[in-house]
Amino acid sequence: MHIILGLIAIAGAAYVWAVRIRNAADIAGELTDVASDVLSAARRFGFRRGRNQHPVDALEDSTVAIAGAGIAFLELGGLPSKEQHQALVIAVRKHLNLQAEDAEEAIVLGRWLMTQSDGPAPGFTRLVRRLRKLDALGGFEPLLQVLGDTGKACAPLSEEQREAIDEVSTVFGVR
């Protein structure tokens, strides 16, 4: 009797490990897909990361900085809903004159840059400062327009999102 119970336990353990291995393979496949999305977005916008350089500091395209700041702004209020994300895509398309696919890829690359900055709050700060260095005169207005349209979808704004808008004014020297 105890031999049969031992065989059942071994079969159960083998099944559990097989399921875990299959799930790990699925997750690895999803991560590969995400990585390929980021790589294709990086190629499209000509992003090249330098050695010993933070990815945001290597950014040379203000549209990606604005899109990244937009997604960071959204995530400051918590995990964005599908409608909020769609509002960001529409705002990026409208105010940066991008096609739908380009807007999506700018947001994908911007989100990756945000995660490389350890989250939405530091990512937002870093991206806004980089935008100021890239395009001090022309970047302020489109950024505020994107944040304004995105903020309407998030209404009411969280305290972190209100602080982020104040931070934009501070970084660009507007008060």
C-alpha positions in Angstrom: 0.0 0.0 0.0 2.7 2.4 0.9 4.5 1.7 -2.4 1.4 2.7 -4.3 1.0 6.0 -2.3 4.7 6.7 -3.0 4.2 6.2 -6.8 1.2 8.5 -6.7 3.2 11.2 -4.9 6.0 10.9 -7.4 3.5 11.2 -10.3 1.9 14.2 -8.7 5.3 15.9 -8.1 6.3 15.2 -11.7 3.0 16.7 -12.9 3.5 19.9 -10.8 7.0 20.3 -12.1 5.9 19.8 -15.7 3.2 22.5 -15.3 5.8 24.9 -13.8 8.2 24.3 -16.6 5.5 24.8 -19.2 4.5 28.1 -17.5 8.1 29.2 -17.4 8.4 28.6 -21.1 5.3 30.6 -21.8 6.6 33.5 -19.7 9.9 33.4 -21.5 8.1 33.6 -24.8 6.1 36.6 -23.6 9.2 38.4 -22.4 10.8 37.7 -25.8 7.8 39.3 -27.5 8.0 42.4 -25.2 11.8 42.7 -25.8 11.2 42.5 -29.6 8.6 45.3 -29.3 11.0 47.5 -27.4 13.8 46.7 -29.9 11.6 47.5 -32.9 10.5 50.8 -31.3 14.1 51.6 -30.5 15.2 51.0 -34.1 12.3 53.1 -35.5 13.3 56.1 -33.4 17.0 55.6 -33.9 17.7 55.0 -30.2 21.2 53.9 -29.4 22.3 53.3 -25.9 25.9 54.3 -25.0 28.3 52.5 -22.8 28.1 53.5 -19.1 25.2 55.8 -19.9 21.7 55.7 -18.6 19.2 54.9 -21.4 17.3 58.2 -20.8 20.5 60.2 -21.2 21.1 58.5 -24.6 17.7 59.5 -25.9 17.8 61.9 -28.9 14.1 62.1 -29.8 11.8 64.5 -28.0 8.7 62.6 -29.1 9.8 59.5 -27.2 10.6 61.7 -24.2 7.1 63.2 -24.3 5.4 59.7 -24.8 7.5 58.3 -22.0 6.6 61.2 -19.7 2.9 60.6 -20.7 3.0 56.9 -19.7 4.9 57.7 -16.5 2.3 60.4 -15.7 -0.5 57.8 -16.2 1.2 55.3 -14.0 1.7 57.8 -11.2 -2.1 57.5 -10.7 -1.9 53.7 -10.5 -2.2 51.0 -13.1 -3.8 52.7 -16.1 -7.0 51.4 -17.6 -7.4 50.5 -21.3 -9.4 53.8 -21.8 -6.7 55.8 -20.1 -4.0 54.2 -22.2 -6.0 54.8 -25.4 -6.4 58.5 -24.3 -2.6 58.7 -24.1 -2.2 57.2 -27.6 -4.7 59.6 -29.0 -3.0 62.6 -27.3 0.4 61.5 -28.5 -0.9 61.1 -32.1 -2.7 64.4 -32.0 -0.1 66.7 -30.4 3.0 65.1 -31.9 1.6 64.5 -35.4 2.3 60.7 -35.4 0.7 57.8 -37.0 -1.0 55.2 -34.7 1.8 52.7 -35.0 4.5 55.3 -34.4 2.6 56.6 -31.3 2.2 53.1 -29.9 5.9 52.4 -30.4 7.0 55.8 -28.9 4.9 54.8 -25.8 6.4 51.3 -25.7 10.0 52.8 -25.8 9.0 55.5 -23.3 7.6 53.0 -20.9 10.8 50.9 -21.1 12.8 54.1 -20.4 10.6 54.8 -17.4 11.1 51.3 -16.0 14.9 51.7 -16.5 14.6 54.7 -14.3 13.1 52.6 -11.4 9.4 53.6 -11.8 7.0 56.3 -12.8 8.1 59.1 -10.4 11.8 59.0 -11.1 11.2 58.1 -14.7 8.9 61.1 -15.2 11.5 63.4 -13.7 14.3 62.1 -15.8 12.3 62.1 -19.0 11.1 65.7 -18.5 14.6 66.9 -17.7 15.9 65.1 -20.8 13.1 66.7 -22.9 14.2 70.1 -21.7 17.8 69.4 -22.8 16.6 68.1 -26.2 14.0 70.8 -27.0 13.7 73.5 -24.3 11.5 75.8 -26.5 9.5 73.3 -28.5 9.0 70.5 -26.0 7.1 72.3 -23.3 3.8 73.0 -25.0 3.3 69.5 -26.6 4.2 67.9 -23.3 1.6 69.9 -21.4 -1.0 69.2 -24.1 -0.3 65.5 -23.9 -0.5 65.6 -20.1 -3.6 67.7 -20.2 -5.5 65.3 -22.5 -4.3 62.3 -20.6 -5.2 63.9 -17.3 -8.8 64.4 -18.5 -9.0 60.6 -18.9 -7.6 60.1 -15.3 -9.9 62.7 -13.6 -9.6 63.3 -10.8 -5.8 63.5 -10.8 -3.9 61.9 -8.0 -1.6 63.9 -5.7 1.5 62.5 -7.5 0.1 63.5 -10.9 -0.5 67.1 -9.6 3.0 67.2 -8.3 4.3 66.0 -11.7 2.6 68.8 -13.5 4.1 71.3 -11.0 7.5 69.6 -11.6 7.2 70.3 -15.4 6.7 74.0 -14.7 9.8 73.9 -12.4 12.0 72.1 -14.8 11.1 74.3 -17.7 11.4 77.4 -15.6 7.7 78.5 -15.9 5.8 79.6 -12.8 
